[in-house]
Amino acid sequence: MITLQNVNVTFKHKTSELAAVKDVSLHIAKGEIFGIVGGSGAGKSTLVRTLNGLQKPTSGEVIIDGEDITKLKSSGIREVRKKIGMIFQHFNLISRKTVGKNIEFALKVQNYPKDKRDERVKALLALVGLEDKKDVYPASLSGGQKQRVGIARALAANPKILLCDEATSALDVHTTEEIVDILKDINRKLGITIVFITHQLEVAKELFHKVAVMSDGKIIEINEAYEIFANPKDAVTKNLVKSNVTIPSQIIKDTKGKILTLTYKGEKSIEPVIAYTNKKYNVVLNILHGKIEYIQYKPIGTLVVSIEGSEEQVSEALLYLKANVEEIEVLEDKEREAV
């Protein structure tokens, strides 16, 4: 559905140039939920704006549904935009129009048949669970409801692509989860291709099929969402997705023996390694912290444990653990003293 080939975007100032996007190439399949993640200033928003012609690349090709839009004139760009819906961080609703009229306005702009607009508005509101909000004004809606209206408006003309620019950043955790579920449902029902940029990694874990990581204008890593979190390759990606586990300093000081962080991936996430270790070796493993999360229905687990026993038994137990978990880190004495 989308192909970028060696895309560069450079902003020129009087005495300097800023390279916002640097030689980006990627492919996004039809029906895919594709995420672009990275820190502030990474170039995410500029890159996404090239997909609907709001930002013309300095060089490179942007191919949308088989057509290179960088070669189109204004009239051609307008036709391409009919295939593309856009959801924004701050909703951008027209305050003086009702919810229904906000959506109808998008239909009017797209020359949707006038006699079918009311029916289409009702269908879109039903799709986002706001059937009873057609005649109310945006001011009376919650943030999550406003974003639902934004989604309905973006889908008004049956686009093939939905671009989401930090669409959940202004929402609380619970409302973000609701919006993520709605987008999943829309993707499943309509088969629409979704391109979503965010710095919220929880959204990336829950929503994306594939992820591109951006840093300093470049795509530094692209992979399936699970692989990005389970097996990051680039140092920036590793730092971005690493699980920050915080154990109270007093517990670290009071804990006897070595403190280990164990990482499990795939099927190993649900194996009773701790129980086997305690049973097989004369050691005591005590769990200080633990969690298992699921990314695209595959598990990744993290456990922080202490291990006590004779030096020989602890060494043997560590060898066993290293062979049966994905990764093991030992909190060294100097690190413990610094806590």
N, C-alpha and C positions, 0 to 999 in steps of 0.2 A: 504493500500500500504506500509506503514512504521509503525513499532512498535518498540519502545525502552522500555526495561524492566530493571530497576535498573542499568542504565549505569553510571559507574564511570571512570574518566580519571585522573590519578595521574602522575605527572612528578617528577622523582627522581633526586635530585642533590647530590653532595658529602655528604653534611651534613644536607640536608633538603628535604622535599617533598612539592610539590604544587598540591593541589586538584583543577583541572581546571573545572571538571564536577562532580557533586555530586548527585548520586542516582536519575538520571533523568528517568522518565517513561512518555511516551506519545504515542498517536496514530494519524496517519495522513491518512485520507481517500483517496481513489483513486479519482483523479480529483480535489482535494482540493488545494486552494492556502493558504498555512500555513506559517504564519510569526513568526519569533523569534526575539523579541526586548529586548533591555537592554543597559545599559551603557557600556563604554569601560572596558574590563577586566571581563565582566560578564560570559564569557565562550561560547559565541555564535558560534564563528568560530571553536573552538575545537569540539563542539557538532556536527556541520554540517559535519566536516571532518570524523566523525565516520560513516556517512551514506554511504560514497563511499569507505570506507576502507583505506583512507589516514591516519587515526588515529585509531589505535586499542584500544578499551577500556581496562582499567585495569581489569574491571569486568562488568558483565551485558550482555544482549542480544541486538543485532541490527538486526531486522528481516525486510528484504527488499523483497516485493512481495512473502511473505511466506517462505523465506529462511534466516536462521540465518547466517549472513556473518562472524560473529566472529569465526566460526568453519571452515571456508574455508581456503584452501591453496592459494598460490599466483595465480595459474591458475584459481581457482574458483572466486577469487576477480576480476580478469580481465574480466571474463564473466559477473559478476554483473555490472561492470562499463560500459558495453555496454548499459545497461538499463538507465544509469544516465548521463545527460548532466550537464555541469558546466559553470556558468557565473561569471566572476571575476570583481573586482572593477576597475582594471587598464587594462582591455581588453585583454592583453597578445597576441596580434597579431604578426605574423612574418613579420617584416618590409620589408624584401627583396622579399616577395611574394605578388602578387596582391590579391585583395579581393577574387576573385574566387578561386585562388590557396590556400588561407588560409582555405577556406571551403573544398576544394578538399582534402587537406592534412588530415583533420579530417576523411573524408570518406575513404581515403587510409589506415589510421591507423586501421579503423574498418573493413577492407577487403570488403568494398562496391564494387559491380561489376564495373569494370573499364569502360565498355561501357555505364553504366548508370550514371556515376558521373556528367558529364556536365549537363545533364537534371535535376539531383537532385540539383546541385548548383543553377541553374536558378530558380527552384521552391522555394528554401529556400530564395534567395534574393528577390523574389517577395513577400514572406510571411512577410518580414521585410521592404518592401518598398524601396529596393535598386537595382532594376532591372538594372539601368544604371551604376552601380559602379563595375561591374564584373572585368573589366580590369584595374582599377586604384589601386594605392598603398595606404596603410594605412596612410602614411604621409599627403596625400591630403584630408583626411576625418576629419570632426568635431568629438568631443568627443561622441556625440550622435550617429553619423553614425558608429563610431568604435564599440560602444556597440551593435548596431544592427547587425554588422558582427559577434560579439561575440555570440549573441543569435542564429543567423543562424548556426554558427559553432557548437554550443552546441546541436542543434536539428538535426545535420547532419544524424545520424544513427537511427533516430526515437526512442529516449529514452522514457521510461515511466515516468521518474522523471527528473525535472530540478532543480538543486541547484543554488541559487543565493547568492553570498557572497558580501554584500554591493554593489550590482550591479549598484546603482544609486548615490553612495556617491561622485563620482568625477564629477558629472554633475550639470548643473544649473537647476533652478526650472522648466523652460519651457521644457527643454530636458528630465528631470526626468518624467514629465507628459506624454511625448510622449512614453518613454520606458514602463511606467506603462500601458498605453493603448495598446501597442503592446503585452505585457505579458498577459493582460486580453483577448485579441483577440486570442492569441495562446492557452490559456487555454480553451477558449470556442470552438475553431475549432478542436483542437486535443485531448481535454480531458486529457491533461498531468497534472500530479501532480507537483506542484511548492512549493519548500521550500525556503523561502527568509529570510535572516537575515539582519537586519538594525537597525540603531539608529534613522532613519528619520521617525518620527511619521506621517508626511503627507503621506508618502508612505504606511504606515500601514493602515491609514484611507481609502485610495483610492483603495488598492489592495487586502488586505487579507480577507479571509473568516473567518479564526480562527487565534488567536494569543496566543503565549506562551511568558510570561515575565520572563526573566532570571536575576538573581542577585547573585553574588558571587558563580557562578557555579551551582546554583539550579534553577529549574523551580518553581517560586513562585505563578504563576497564569496562568490558561489556560481557554479561553472562546471564544465565538464568538466575532468578531472584534467590533461590536457595543456595546456589553456588557462590554468589556474591557474599552472603552472610556466613556460609559454612567454610568456604575455601577462598578467601580473598587473596589475590596475587600481588597487587601493587601495594606499596607501603602506605600510600594515602588512603586506599580502600580499607586496609587493615586497621588503620587508626580511626577511620570513620565508623566502621561497623563493630569494633571490639566491644565486648560486654564489660561495662564498668561496674564491678561488684564492690560495694563498700561495706566493710565489716567494721563495727564500732571499735575504736582503738583499745578500749578497756578489755574487750573480749580477746583481741589479739595478744595483749600483754598477759592476760590470765590463762591463755590456752597453753597447755603443755604439748611437747612434741613438735613435729614439723607441721606447717600449714601448706596445703596443696590446693591448687585450682585445677579441676578436671573438666575437660571439654569433651562432650559426646556428640556424635553426628550419626544421622541415619538410624539404622536398627540398633546400634550400640546405645542409643539414648534411653532405651527402655530395658536394657539388660541389668540384672541385679548385681553389678560389679562389687559394690560396697559389701553386700552380704557375703558374696563368695570370698572376698579378701579377708574379712573377719573370720570366716570359717576355716579357710585354708592355711592362714598364717597366725602366729601368736601375737597379733597386734590388735589395737583398738582404734577403729576409725570412727570419728565423731563428726557428724554433718553440721557445719556452721551456717551454710547458706546453700540453697538449691533452687533451680528452676528448669523447666523444659518449655520451649516455645516451638510453634509450628509455622513453617514458611512453605507455602504451597503444599500443605498437608504432610510435610516431612519434618521430623523433629530435630532440634538442636538443644542439647542439655548442658548446663553448667552447674558444677558442684564445688563448693569450697569446704574442705574437710581438714581435720587435724588427725595425725597418725602417731600413735605411741607404741613403744615396744623396744626390744633389744635392738642394737644397731644392725645385727645380722638379719633379724626378722623383718625389720623395716626396709632394709635394702632389697630383700627378696620380694617383699610386698610391692615395693616401688617398681621393680622389674615387671611384675605381673600386671600392675596397673598400666604401665606404659604400653604393654602389649595389647591391652583390652579397652583403652580409651583413645580418642583421636589426638588429644594433646594434654600434657601435664606440665604445670608450672609450680615450682617450689618457692615459697616466700622465704628468702634468705634471712639469716640473723640480722644482717646490717639493715635490711629493709624493715624488719620488725622493730628494731630499735628506733628507726626514724619515724614510726607511726605515732 
